[in-house]
Amino acid sequence: VVFHHKKETIIMDASLISPRDLSDDEISKLRIHLKSQLNITNDEDEEDADNLLDYAADMIESGESIGHVAEELHFMEMPVCDEETAQKIGACLTKFFHELDGEPQSNGHNKVEESP
């Protein structure tokens, strides 16, 4: 699954987990990044998005893999997070975790490259 973010192409690393416990500030930043990927069109979507992000944060803090988080968000069957959006969430998490760990490049399980 490929996610185009600015000039980068990010491929989700489904087996990746958070490299460490996240601070409250890091969780807030992550929620902003993830929320920007959701399909929010009205107040009900906004509430669904907040619920999904709470669930995602809980899974991340529990040490779940990115693939598991993306799969669970998709299985919630909410309009704000269809299958394509869940994959974008996974790619966004991959990028965030690599940057968090000081390694914005590939770890051999995913690929981060410049788009043409």
N, CA, C and O atoms as a Tinker XYZ file with bonds, in Angstrom:
   464  protein
     1  N      0.853000   -1.173000    0.000000    73     2
     2  CA     0.000000    0.000000    0.000000    64     1     3
     3  C      0.889000    1.222000    0.000000    63     2     4     5
     4  O      1.817000    1.328000    0.801000    81     3
     5  N      0.608000    2.126000   -0.882000    73     3     6
     6  CA     1.442000    3.310000   -1.049000    64     5     7
     7  C      0.647000    4.537000   -0.647000    63     6     8     9
     8  O     -0.531000    4.659000   -0.982000    81     7
     9  N      1.280000    5.429000    0.059000    73     7    10
    10  CA     0.673000    6.673000    0.494000    64     9    11
    11  C      1.587000    7.799000    0.041000    63    10    12    13
    12  O      2.770000    7.812000    0.382000    81    11
    13  N      1.056000    8.743000   -0.722000    73    11    14
    14  CA     1.851000    9.879000   -1.192000    64    13    15
    15  C      1.657000   11.035000   -0.220000    63    14    16    17
    16  O      0.547000   11.543000   -0.054000    81    15
    17  N      2.724000   11.435000    0.406000    73    15    18
    18  CA     2.692000   12.519000    1.375000    64    17    19
    19  C      3.721000   13.548000    0.935000    63    18    20    21
    20  O      4.924000   13.293000    0.972000    81    19
    21  N      3.236000   14.715000    0.518000    73    19    22
    22  CA     4.092000   15.749000   -0.043000    64    21    23
    23  C      4.893000   15.133000   -1.173000    63    22    24    25
    24  O      4.304000   14.703000   -2.165000    81    23
    25  N      6.208000   15.073000   -1.064000    73    23    26
    26  CA     7.027000   14.514000   -2.132000    64    25    27
    27  C      7.475000   13.100000   -1.832000    63    26    28    29
    28  O      8.229000   12.517000   -2.612000    81    27
    29  N      7.035000   12.536000   -0.728000    73    27    30
    30  CA     7.465000   11.199000   -0.342000    64    29    31
    31  C      6.408000   10.165000   -0.677000    63    30    32    33
    32  O      5.210000   10.447000   -0.666000    81    31
    33  N      6.872000    8.978000   -0.971000    73    31    34
    34  CA     5.981000    7.828000   -1.105000    64    33    35
    35  C      6.253000    6.940000    0.091000    63    34    36    37
    36  O      7.381000    6.491000    0.294000    81    35
    37  N      5.233000    6.688000    0.876000    73    35    38
    38  CA     5.364000    5.900000    2.086000    64    37    39
    39  C      4.600000    4.590000    1.907000    63    38    40    41
    40  O      3.446000    4.594000    1.480000    81    39
    41  N      5.232000    3.495000    2.227000    73    39    42
    42  CA     4.576000    2.198000    2.205000    64    41    43
    43  C      4.430000    1.730000    3.650000    63    42    44    45
    44  O      5.389000    1.750000    4.421000    81    43
    45  N      3.218000    1.309000    4.005000    73    43    46
    46  CA     2.955000    0.881000    5.371000    64    45    47
    47  C      3.818000   -0.324000    5.742000    63    46    48    49
    48  O      3.942000   -1.277000    4.972000    81    47
    49  N      4.408000   -0.266000    6.927000    73    47    50
    50  CA     5.133000   -1.397000    7.503000    64    49    51
    51  C      4.196000   -2.017000    8.538000    63    50    52    53
    52  O      4.151000   -1.581000    9.688000    81    51
    53  N      3.449000   -3.036000    8.118000    73    51    54
    54  CA     2.391000   -3.610000    8.950000    64    53    55
    55  C      2.901000   -4.215000   10.252000    63    54    56    57
    56  O      2.144000   -4.311000   11.219000    81    55
    57  N      4.168000   -4.626000   10.298000    73    55    58
    58  CA     4.689000   -5.280000   11.504000    64    57    59
    59  C      5.313000   -4.297000   12.499000    63    58    60    61
    60  O      5.663000   -4.683000   13.614000    81    59
    61  N      5.449000   -3.052000   12.108000    73    59    62
    62  CA     6.100000   -2.051000   12.949000    64    61    63
    63  C      5.229000   -1.691000   14.154000    63    62    64    65
    64  O      4.010000   -1.563000   14.038000    81    63
    65  N      5.872000   -1.533000   15.303000    73    63    66
    66  CA     5.203000   -1.036000   16.504000    64    65    67
    67  C      5.919000    0.241000   16.939000    63    66    68    69
    68  O      7.009000    0.543000   16.451000    81    67
    69  N      5.317000    0.977000   17.839000    73    67    70
    70  CA     5.938000    2.200000   18.331000    64    69    71
    71  C      7.284000    1.855000   18.968000    63    70    72    73
    72  O      7.366000    0.909000   19.751000    81    71
    73  N      8.339000    2.608000   18.646000    73    71    74
    74  CA     9.656000    2.301000   19.190000    64    73    75
    75  C      9.785000    2.554000   20.690000    63    74    76    77
    76  O     10.741000    2.101000   21.320000    81    75
    77  N      8.820000    3.278000   21.259000    73    75    78
    78  CA     8.848000    3.588000   22.687000    64    77    79
    79  C      7.501000    4.143000   23.103000    63    78    80    81
    80  O      6.640000    4.398000   22.261000    81    79
    81  N      7.319000    4.332000   24.403000    73    79    82
    82  CA     6.094000    4.968000   24.881000    64    81    83
    83  C      6.054000    6.400000   24.367000    63    82    84    85
    84  O      7.078000    7.083000   24.320000    81    83
    85  N      4.877000    6.843000   23.986000    73    83    86
    86  CA     4.728000    8.197000   23.459000    64    85    87
    87  C      4.358000    9.171000   24.574000    63    86    88    89
    88  O      3.599000    8.839000   25.484000    81    87
    89  N      4.909000   10.376000   24.484000    73    87    90
    90  CA     4.540000   11.428000   25.437000    64    89    91
    91  C      3.156000   11.960000   25.059000    63    90    92    93
    92  O      2.660000   11.687000   23.965000    81    91
    93  N      2.546000   12.705000   25.950000    73    91    94
    94  CA     1.246000   13.304000   25.659000    64    93    95
    95  C      1.335000   14.220000   24.442000    63    94    96    97
    96  O      0.421000   14.251000   23.618000    81    95
    97  N      2.435000   14.967000   24.327000    73    95    98
    98  CA     2.633000   15.864000   23.194000    64    97    99
    99  C      2.747000   15.066000   21.883000    63    98   100   101
   100  O      2.183000   15.461000   20.863000    81    99
   101  N      3.468000   13.961000   21.919000    73    99   102
   102  CA     3.615000   13.125000   20.724000    64   101   103
   103  C      2.281000   12.506000   20.322000    63   102   104   105
   104  O      1.980000   12.410000   19.133000    81   103
   105  N      1.484000   12.089000   21.291000    73   103   106
   106  CA     0.166000   11.531000   20.990000    64   105   107
   107  C     -0.716000   12.605000   20.357000    63   106   108   109
   108  O     -1.452000   12.325000   19.411000    81   107
   109  N     -0.647000   13.824000   20.873000    73   107   110
   110  CA    -1.431000   14.924000   20.297000    64   109   111
   111  C     -1.024000   15.189000   18.854000    63   110   112   113
   112  O     -1.881000   15.363000   17.988000    81   111
   113  N      0.282000   15.221000   18.593000    73   111   114
   114  CA     0.769000   15.441000   17.220000    64   113   115
   115  C      0.342000   14.301000   16.309000    63   114   116   117
   116  O     -0.063000   14.531000   15.170000    81   115
   117  N      0.431000   13.078000   16.807000    73   115   118
   118  CA     0.043000   11.920000   16.015000    64   117   119
   119  C     -1.443000   11.981000   15.677000    63   118   120   121
   120  O     -1.834000   11.696000   14.545000    81   119
   121  N     -2.264000   12.349000   16.644000    73   119   122
   122  CA    -3.705000   12.460000   16.387000    64   121   123
   123  C     -3.998000   13.482000   15.288000    63   122   124   125
   124  O     -4.877000   13.260000   14.455000    81   123
   125  N     -3.277000   14.586000   15.282000    73   123   126
   126  CA    -3.464000   15.608000   14.240000    64   125   127
   127  C     -3.124000   15.022000   12.872000    63   126   128   129
   128  O     -3.873000   15.203000   11.912000    81   127
   129  N     -1.985000   14.313000   12.784000    73   127   130
   130  CA    -1.582000   13.693000   11.520000    64   129   131
   131  C     -2.621000   12.671000   11.061000    63   130   132   133
   132  O     -3.013000   12.660000    9.895000    81   131
   133  N     -3.057000   11.825000   11.968000    73   131   134
   134  CA    -4.007000   10.772000   11.605000    64   133   135
   135  C     -5.367000   11.348000   11.233000    63   134   136   137
   136  O     -6.006000   10.889000   10.286000    81   135
   137  N     -5.805000   12.353000   11.981000    73   135   138
   138  CA    -7.123000   12.946000   11.711000    64   137   139
   139  C     -7.166000   13.566000   10.317000    63   138   140   141
   140  O     -8.216000   13.583000    9.674000    81   139
   141  N     -6.035000   14.073000    9.852000    73   139   142
   142  CA    -6.002000   14.685000    8.519000    64   141   143
   143  C     -6.216000   13.647000    7.415000    63   142   144   145
   144  O     -6.506000   14.010000    6.275000    81   143
   145  N     -6.077000   12.368000    7.741000    73   143   146
   146  CA    -6.270000   11.302000    6.758000    64   145   147
   147  C     -7.723000   10.822000    6.693000    63   146   148   149
   148  O     -8.111000   10.164000    5.728000    81   147
   149  N     -8.519000   11.142000    7.701000    73   147   150
   150  CA    -9.889000   10.640000    7.781000    64   149   151
   151  C    -10.844000   11.432000    6.894000    63   150   152   153
   152  O    -10.583000   12.589000    6.562000    81   151
   153  N    -11.948000   10.801000    6.515000    73   151   154
   154  CA   -12.966000   11.400000    5.648000    64   153   155
   155  C    -14.031000   12.081000    6.506000    63   154   156   157
   156  O    -15.084000   11.504000    6.774000    81   155
   157  N    -13.751000   13.300000    6.931000    73   155   158
   158  CA   -14.654000   14.016000    7.835000    64   157   159
   159  C    -15.444000   15.054000    7.037000    63   158   160   161
   160  O    -14.869000   15.962000    6.436000    81   159
   161  N    -16.786000   14.905000    7.040000    73   159   162
   162  CA   -17.620000   15.829000    6.270000    64   161   163
   163  C    -18.697000   16.518000    7.108000    63   162   164   165
   164  O    -19.313000   17.480000    6.650000    81   163
   165  N    -18.930000   16.035000    8.335000    73   163   166
   166  CA   -19.972000   16.647000    9.170000    64   165   167
   167  C    -19.666000   16.407000   10.650000    63   166   168   169
   168  O    -18.654000   15.794000   10.989000    81   167
   169  N    -20.547000   16.893000   11.524000    73   167   170
   170  CA   -20.324000   16.772000   12.974000    64   169   171
   171  C    -20.312000   15.318000   13.438000    63   170   172   173
   172  O    -19.541000   14.954000   14.325000    81   171
   173  N    -21.170000   14.484000   12.836000    73   171   174
   174  CA   -21.189000   13.073000   13.204000    64   173   175
   175  C    -19.851000   12.417000   12.842000    63   174   176   177
   176  O    -19.319000   11.613000   13.607000    81   175
   177  N    -19.318000   12.768000   11.675000    73   175   178
   178  CA   -18.004000   12.247000   11.268000    64   177   179
   179  C    -16.919000   12.697000   12.240000    63   178   180   181
   180  O    -16.003000   11.938000   12.556000    81   179
   181  N    -17.029000   13.929000   12.707000    73   179   182
   182  CA   -16.056000   14.474000   13.655000    64   181   183
   183  C    -16.040000   13.636000   14.935000    63   182   184   185
   184  O    -14.976000   13.317000   15.466000    81   183
   185  N    -17.230000   13.285000   15.422000    73   183   186
   186  CA   -17.339000   12.461000   16.622000    64   185   187
   187  C    -16.794000   11.047000   16.370000    63   186   188   189
   188  O    -16.079000   10.494000   17.206000    81   187
   189  N    -17.137000   10.471000   15.216000    73   187   190
   190  CA   -16.611000    9.149000   14.854000    64   189   191
   191  C    -15.089000    9.179000   14.763000    63   190   192   193
   192  O    -14.412000    8.252000   15.208000    81   191
   193  N    -14.559000   10.253000   14.182000    73   191   194
   194  CA   -13.112000   10.385000   14.042000    64   193   195
   195  C    -12.437000   10.412000   15.408000    63   194   196   197
   196  O    -11.420000    9.751000   15.619000    81   195
   197  N    -13.005000   11.176000   16.328000    73   195   198
   198  CA   -12.429000   11.242000   17.677000    64   197   199
   199  C    -12.451000    9.870000   18.353000    63   198   200   201
   200  O    -11.490000    9.486000   19.021000    81   199
   201  N    -13.551000    9.135000   18.176000    73   199   202
   202  CA   -13.643000    7.791000   18.758000    64   201   203
   203  C    -12.613000    6.843000   18.137000    63   202   204   205
   204  O    -11.972000    6.070000   18.848000    81   203
   205  N    -12.455000    6.903000   16.813000    73   203   206
   206  CA   -11.466000    6.060000   16.148000    64   205   207
   207  C    -10.048000    6.400000   16.598000    63   206   208   209
   208  O     -9.226000    5.509000   16.814000    81   207
   209  N     -9.772000    7.686000   16.734000    73   207   210
   210  CA    -8.430000    8.108000   17.157000    64   209   211
   211  C     -8.147000    7.687000   18.594000    63   210   212   213
   212  O     -7.018000    7.322000   18.920000    81   211
   213  N     -9.157000    7.735000   19.451000    73   211   214
   214  CA    -8.988000    7.239000   20.824000    64   213   215
   215  C     -8.634000    5.757000   20.795000    63   214   216   217
   216  O     -7.729000    5.310000   21.499000    81   215
   217  N     -9.357000    5.003000   19.976000    73   215   218
   218  CA    -9.131000    3.561000   19.857000    64   217   219
   219  C     -7.732000    3.290000   19.295000    63   218   220   221
   220  O     -7.016000    2.419000   19.788000    81   219
   221  N     -7.351000    4.045000   18.258000    73   219   222
   222  CA    -6.018000    3.878000   17.667000    64   221   223
   223  C     -4.933000    4.167000   18.696000    63   222   224   225
   224  O     -3.960000    3.420000   18.793000    81   223
   225  N     -5.088000    5.239000   19.463000    73   223   226
   226  CA    -4.095000    5.602000   20.478000    64   225   227
   227  C     -3.982000    4.501000   21.535000    63   226   228   229
   228  O     -2.881000    4.165000   21.971000    81   227
   229  N     -5.119000    3.945000   21.943000    73   227   230
   230  CA    -5.101000    2.851000   22.920000    64   229   231
   231  C     -4.342000    1.644000   22.376000    63   230   232   233
   232  O     -3.544000    1.036000   23.090000    81   231
   233  N     -4.588000    1.296000   21.109000    73   231   234
   234  CA    -3.902000    0.147000   20.505000    64   233   235
   235  C     -2.402000    0.398000   20.393000    63   234   236   237
   236  O     -1.596000   -0.493000   20.664000    81   235
   237  N     -2.034000    1.603000   19.997000    73   235   238
   238  CA    -0.616000    1.952000   19.862000    64   237   239
   239  C      0.074000    1.870000   21.221000    63   238   240   241
   240  O      1.166000    1.314000   21.337000    81   239
   241  N     -0.574000    2.430000   22.254000    73   239   242
   242  CA    -0.004000    2.406000   23.595000    64   241   243
   243  C      0.072000    0.987000   24.154000    63   242   244   245
   244  O      0.878000    0.714000   25.044000    81   243
   245  N     -0.758000    0.087000   23.639000    73   243   246
   246  CA    -0.744000   -1.314000   24.078000    64   245   247
   247  C      0.273000   -2.151000   23.307000    63   246   248   249
   248  O      0.410000   -3.349000   23.554000    81   247
   249  N      0.990000   -1.517000   22.368000    73   247   250
   250  CA     2.028000   -2.227000   21.631000    64   249   251
   251  C      1.543000   -2.990000   20.413000    63   250   252   253
   252  O      2.231000   -3.890000   19.932000    81   251
   253  N      0.361000   -2.639000   19.905000    73   251   254
   254  CA    -0.150000   -3.302000   18.696000    64   253   255
   255  C      0.623000   -2.818000   17.468000    63   254   256   257
   256  O      1.117000   -1.691000   17.434000    81   255
   257  N      0.718000   -3.680000   16.475000    73   255   258
   258  CA     1.418000   -3.337000   15.242000    64   257   259
   259  C      0.581000   -2.383000   14.388000    63   258   260   261
   260  O     -0.635000   -2.283000   14.554000    81   259
   261  N      1.246000   -1.695000   13.486000    73   259   262
   262  CA     0.559000   -0.775000   12.587000    64   261   263
   263  C     -0.492000   -1.515000   11.762000    63   262   264   265
   264  O     -1.597000   -1.010000   11.565000    81   263
   265  N     -0.153000   -2.699000   11.285000    73   263   266
   266  CA    -1.102000   -3.475000   10.496000    64   265   267
   267  C     -2.365000   -3.794000   11.278000    63   266   268   269
   268  O     -3.472000   -3.718000   10.744000    81   267
   269  N     -2.194000   -4.152000   12.545000    73   267   270
   270  CA    -3.349000   -4.459000   13.394000    64   269   271
   271  C     -4.200000   -3.207000   13.605000    63   270   272   273
   272  O     -5.427000   -3.270000   13.538000    81   271
   273  N     -3.556000   -2.085000   13.856000    73   271   274
   274  CA    -4.284000   -0.828000   14.068000    64   273   275
   275  C     -5.093000   -0.487000   12.816000    63   274   276   277
   276  O     -6.283000   -0.188000   12.914000    81   275
   277  N     -4.464000   -0.529000   11.651000    73   275   278
   278  CA    -5.150000   -0.194000   10.397000    64   277   279
   279  C     -6.322000   -1.143000   10.148000    63   278   280   281
   280  O     -7.403000   -0.709000    9.749000    81   279
   281  N     -6.108000   -2.419000   10.381000    73   279   282
   282  CA    -7.158000   -3.414000   10.179000    64   281   283
   283  C     -8.346000   -3.167000   11.108000    63   282   284   285
   284  O     -9.497000   -3.210000   10.675000    81   283
   285  N     -8.064000   -2.913000   12.371000    73   283   286
   286  CA    -9.132000   -2.660000   13.340000    64   285   287
   287  C     -9.927000   -1.406000   12.985000    63   286   288   289
   288  O    -11.153000   -1.396000   13.092000    81   287
   289  N     -9.238000   -0.357000   12.567000    73   287   290
   290  CA    -9.940000    0.881000   12.210000    64   289   291
   291  C    -10.869000    0.642000   11.025000    63   290   292   293
   292  O    -11.990000    1.150000   10.999000    81   291
   293  N    -10.404000   -0.129000   10.046000    73   291   294
   294  CA   -11.237000   -0.452000    8.892000    64   293   295
   295  C    -12.442000   -1.300000    9.313000    63   294   296   297
   296  O    -13.557000   -1.069000    8.846000    81   295
   297  N    -12.219000   -2.276000   10.190000    73   295   298
   298  CA   -13.299000   -3.162000   10.621000    64   297   299
   299  C    -14.372000   -2.453000   11.452000    63   298   300   301
   300  O    -15.449000   -3.008000   11.669000    81   299
   301  N    -14.092000   -1.250000   11.913000    73   299   302
   302  CA   -15.104000   -0.481000   12.645000    64   301   303
   303  C    -16.238000   -0.052000   11.702000    63   302   304   305
   304  O    -17.321000    0.324000   12.151000    81   303
   305  N    -15.972000   -0.113000   10.400000    73   303   306
   306  CA   -16.961000    0.190000    9.358000    64   305   307
   307  C    -17.622000    1.554000    9.535000    63   306   308   309
   308  O    -18.843000    1.684000    9.449000    81   307
   309  N    -16.810000    2.547000    9.777000    73   307   310
   310  CA   -17.309000    3.919000    9.871000    64   309   311
   311  C    -16.947000    4.647000    8.580000    63   310   312   313
   312  O    -15.868000    4.427000    8.031000    81   311
   313  N    -17.833000    5.509000    8.091000    73   311   314
   314  CA   -17.563000    6.224000    6.844000    64   313   315
   315  C    -16.264000    7.049000    6.857000    63   314   316   317
   316  O    -15.670000    7.298000    5.808000    81   315
   317  N    -15.837000    7.462000    8.043000    73   315   318
   318  CA   -14.621000    8.285000    8.111000    64   317   319
   319  C    -13.361000    7.482000    7.820000    63   318   320   321
   320  O    -12.304000    8.058000    7.564000    81   319
   321  N    -13.466000    6.135000    7.858000    73   319   322
   322  CA   -12.268000    5.314000    7.689000    64   321   323
   323  C    -12.568000    4.060000    6.871000    63   322   324   325
   324  O    -12.745000    2.971000    7.417000    81   323
   325  N    -12.621000    4.237000    5.549000    73   323   326
   326  CA   -12.793000    3.093000    4.664000    64   325   327
   327  C    -11.448000    2.365000    4.523000    63   326   328   329
   328  O    -10.471000    2.739000    5.172000    81   327
   329  N    -11.399000    1.345000    3.690000    73   327   330
   330  CA   -10.179000    0.540000    3.575000    64   329   331
   331  C     -8.985000    1.372000    3.102000    63   330   332   333
   332  O     -7.886000    1.244000    3.641000    81   331
   333  N     -9.197000    2.218000    2.101000    73   331   334
   334  CA    -8.101000    3.050000    1.593000    64   333   335
   335  C     -7.597000    4.007000    2.671000    63   334   336   337
   336  O     -6.391000    4.214000    2.810000    81   335
   337  N     -8.508000    4.581000    3.422000    73   335   338
   338  CA    -8.135000    5.497000    4.497000    64   337   339
   339  C     -7.371000    4.766000    5.592000    63   338   340   341
   340  O     -6.404000    5.304000    6.133000    81   339
   341  N     -7.786000    3.558000    5.924000    73   339   342
   342  CA    -7.074000    2.770000    6.936000    64   341   343
   343  C     -5.637000    2.498000    6.490000    63   342   344   345
   344  O     -4.718000    2.510000    7.308000    81   343
   345  N     -5.448000    2.256000    5.200000    73   343   346
   346  CA    -4.107000    2.037000    4.677000    64   345   347
   347  C     -3.272000    3.327000    4.752000    63   346   348   349
   348  O     -2.073000    3.282000    5.027000    81   347
   349  N     -3.913000    4.462000    4.507000    73   347   350
   350  CA    -3.224000    5.749000    4.644000    64   349   351
   351  C     -2.823000    5.990000    6.099000    63   350   352   353
   352  O     -1.745000    6.515000    6.380000    81   351
   353  N     -3.703000    5.601000    7.014000    73   351   354
   354  CA    -3.395000    5.713000    8.445000    64   353   355
   355  C     -2.154000    4.879000    8.754000    63   354   356   357
   356  O     -1.258000    5.335000    9.465000    81   355
   357  N     -2.101000    3.662000    8.223000    73   355   358
   358  CA    -0.945000    2.790000    8.433000    64   357   359
   359  C      0.338000    3.393000    7.896000    63   358   360   361
   360  O      1.382000    3.312000    8.542000    81   359
   361  N      0.267000    3.995000    6.725000    73   359   362
   362  CA     1.445000    4.636000    6.142000    64   361   363
   363  C      1.864000    5.848000    6.968000    63   362   364   365
   364  O      3.055000    6.092000    7.163000    81   363
   365  N      0.879000    6.605000    7.453000    73   363   366
   366  CA     1.160000    7.774000    8.293000    64   365   367
   367  C      1.832000    7.340000    9.601000    63   366   368   369
   368  O      2.775000    7.983000   10.061000    81   367
   369  N      1.343000    6.250000   10.195000    73   367   370
   370  CA     1.956000    5.718000   11.413000    64   369   371
   371  C      3.391000    5.253000   11.149000    63   370   372   373
   372  O      4.280000    5.474000   11.971000    81   371
   373  N      3.609000    4.613000   10.010000    73   371   374
   374  CA     4.954000    4.150000    9.653000    64   373   375
   375  C      5.919000    5.329000    9.622000    63   374   376   377
   376  O      6.994000    5.278000   10.218000    81   375
   377  N      5.529000    6.383000    8.928000    73   375   378
   378  CA     6.375000    7.575000    8.825000    64   377   379
   379  C      6.608000    8.191000   10.205000    63   378   380   381
   380  O      7.736000    8.543000   10.547000    81   379
   381  N      5.550000    8.319000   10.989000    73   379   382
   382  CA     5.655000    8.922000   12.317000    64   381   383
   383  C      6.596000    8.125000   13.215000    63   382   384   385
   384  O      7.443000    8.708000   13.891000    81   383
   385  N      6.459000    6.798000   13.231000    73   383   386
   386  CA     7.300000    5.966000   14.093000    64   385   387
   387  C      8.759000    6.012000   13.666000    63   386   388   389
   388  O      9.648000    6.023000   14.517000    81   387
   389  N      9.020000    6.039000   12.368000    73   387   390
   390  CA    10.407000    6.118000   11.918000    64   389   391
   391  C     11.027000    7.462000   12.286000    63   390   392   393
   392  O     12.190000    7.521000   12.683000    81   391
   393  N     10.266000    8.526000   12.157000    73   391   394
   394  CA    10.776000    9.842000   12.543000    64   393   395
   395  C     10.958000    9.925000   14.051000    63   394   396   397
   396  O     11.901000   10.556000   14.529000    81   395
   397  N     10.080000    9.304000   14.788000    73   395   398
   398  CA    10.157000    9.271000   16.245000    64   397   399
   399  C     11.432000    8.567000   16.697000    63   398   400   401
   400  O     12.068000    8.958000   17.676000    81   399
   401  N     11.778000    7.543000   15.974000    73   399   402
   402  CA    12.956000    6.736000   16.290000    64   401   403
   403  C     14.225000    7.335000   15.689000    63   402   404   405
   404  O     15.311000    6.775000   15.837000    81   403
   405  N     14.085000    8.480000   15.007000    73   403   406
   406  CA    15.244000    9.117000   14.394000    64   405   407
   407  C     15.662000    8.473000   13.095000    63   406   408   409
   408  O     16.768000    8.717000   12.612000    81   407
   409  N     14.793000    7.648000   12.513000    73   407   410
   410  CA    15.099000    6.985000   11.256000    64   409   411
   411  C     13.971000    7.210000   10.263000    63   410   412   413
   412  O     13.107000    6.347000   10.107000    81   411
   413  N     13.964000    8.368000    9.580000    73   411   414
   414  CA    12.885000    8.610000    8.639000    64   413   415
   415  C     12.982000    7.747000    7.383000    63   414   416   417
   416  O     12.050000    7.739000    6.579000    81   415
   417  N     14.069000    7.032000    7.196000    73   415   418
   418  CA    14.245000    6.183000    6.022000    64   417   419
   419  C     13.835000    4.753000    6.317000    63   418   420   421
   420  O     13.389000    4.437000    7.420000    81   419
   421  N     13.985000    3.907000    5.341000    73   419   422
   422  CA    13.551000    2.515000    5.413000    64   421   423
   423  C     14.309000    1.732000    6.477000    63   422   424   425
   424  O     15.489000    1.980000    6.726000    81   423
   425  N     13.612000    0.777000    7.103000    73   423   426
   426  CA    14.265000   -0.145000    8.022000    64   425   427
   427  C     14.371000   -1.523000    7.387000    63   426   428   429
   428  O     14.661000   -2.508000    8.067000    81   427
   429  N     14.135000   -1.590000    6.078000    73   427   430
   430  CA    14.181000   -2.856000    5.376000    64   429   431
   431  C     12.809000   -3.481000    5.218000    63   430   432   433
   432  O     12.634000   -4.384000    4.400000    81   431
   433  N     11.825000   -3.014000    5.989000    73   431   434
   434  CA    10.484000   -3.571000    5.899000    64   433   435
   435  C      9.540000   -2.638000    5.156000    63   434   436   437
   436  O      8.463000   -3.050000    4.725000    81   435
   437  N      9.936000   -1.399000    5.009000    73   435   438
   438  CA     9.102000   -0.472000    4.259000    64   437   439
   439  C     10.001000    0.356000    3.370000    63   438   440   441
   440  O     11.224000    0.216000    3.400000    81   439
   441  N      9.400000    1.204000    2.591000    73   439   442
   442  CA    10.169000    1.973000    1.633000    64   441   443
   443  C      9.712000    3.411000    1.688000    63   442   444   445
   444  O      8.517000    3.693000    1.597000    81   443
   445  N     10.643000    4.312000    1.833000    73   443   446
   446  CA    10.357000    5.736000    1.810000    64   445   447
   447  C     11.213000    6.299000    0.688000    63   446   448   449
   448  O     12.442000    6.235000    0.743000    81   447
   449  N     10.568000    6.846000   -0.322000    73   447   450
   450  CA    11.312000    7.349000   -1.473000    64   449   451
   451  C     10.664000    8.610000   -1.997000    63   450   452   453
   452  O      9.508000    8.905000   -1.695000    81   451
   453  N     11.415000    9.343000   -2.778000    73   451   454
   454  CA    10.898000   10.552000   -3.395000    64   453   455
   455  C     10.028000   10.175000   -4.582000    63   454   456   457
   456  O     10.386000    9.276000   -5.344000    81   455
   457  N      8.911000   10.832000   -4.751000    73   455   458
   458  CA     8.058000   10.623000   -5.924000    64   457   459
   459  C      8.609000   11.460000   -7.072000    63   458   460   461
   460  O      9.233000   12.496000   -6.844000    81   459
   461  N      8.380000   11.018000   -8.296000    73   459   462
   462  CA     8.857000   11.812000   -9.451000    64   461   463
   463  C      8.118000   13.121000   -9.583000    63   462   464
   464  O      8.397000   13.899000  -10.496000    81   463
